[in-house]
């Protein structure tokens, strides 16, 4: 069986990262009879300027989009796409824009438990569907234990600085690669595709990579 490593550079408050991953999963299902996938989640902060305790969402939206009274939500299209994919985006539920560094640090920790993807999906649902503040350590602890991480271990972890340098270094690594948008997917650490692509686009792209890798093996 052939193998592909996919590093997903994303932020847990990025709606297109949700859409992209659902479509990637569909592509992986199509290719799974012949391909084994290794998925890693890598950090990117869309709002690194947000204070650690978050920022008022209504004020943020006014500053970014102007007065929205009487105007259509800028997220209507995303809500519609989400519904077609079986994911509920409830943008009106959340009241704060969270600082996501600790969420990324928790995802770094989840790698040793082998449940990065389960945690990432749970964080997406927690923020976008349930409207909870994933910048809060209490909420992060709740989500972590729901996906099977040990309560006491994660409580101690979140109160420590463990993984902070590693997470910051990983994030800087992608900034240095001029990643200006997420989601970005690095396949086998050398091929790049960006955005919430359709499943067919992922399948086509990944098949081309498989052919290229096979050619490299033969010529190598």
Secondary structure, DSSP 8 states (H G I E B T S, - for coil): -EEEEEEEEE-TT-HHHHHHHHHHHHHHHHHTTTEEEEEEEEE--TTTTS-TT-EEHHHHHHHHH---TTS--TTHHHHHHHHHTT----TTT--EE---HHHHHHHHHHHHHT-HHHHHHHHHIIIIIT---TTSHHHHHHHHHHTT--HHHHHHHHTS-TTHHHHHHHHHHHHHTT--SS-EEEETTTEEEESS--HHHHHHHHHHHHHHHHHHHHH-
